[in-house]
Amino acid sequence: MNMASHNQSYEAGETKGKTEEKTKQMMDNIGDKAETARDKAQGITQSAKDKAQQTAQSAKDKTQQTVQSVKDKTSDTSEAAKEKAQQHSGGAREKASEMGQATKESAQAGKDNTQGFLQQTGEKVMGVAQGATEAVKNTLGLGQHDQDNSRNH
């Protein structure tokens, strides 16, 4: 082998080594960024879950307070109605009973509406968290890879 050919071979090997090192550094850097993005997405998801739980608990507490308040008012109204009914005719008794029933139905409707609201809120938060996770996966190119793998299986 002549000297020029030996130098070219040596330089080609050196260039290959440098290229491999740079490629490894880039891959490590990409991996670090992907891990950071994944951690951030998990943090966002957990934060959204925590917020949803707090919102749900707050709404539940308010609903319980409202229901108790309605029950108290219903009880007070019923008691007052009973006293008046005793003072007046049987017609007054019937009217008081109707008022009490209407109040109870109103309280139940409020409770039903709150439960539906809480369910919708929970579903929306989970949808947002799932969307955030998918967006991060797609940004990193992980989402397409997962879809390709699921199609192959």
Secondary structure, DSSP 8 states (H G I E B T S, - for coil): --HHHHHHHHHHHHHHHHHHHHHHHHHHHHHHHHHHHHHHHHHHHHHHHHHHHHHHHHHHHHHHHHHHHHHHHHHHHHHHHHHHHHHS-HHHHHHHHHHHHHHHHHHHHHHHHHHHHHHHHHHHHHHHHHHHHHHHHHHHTHHHHHHHHHHH-
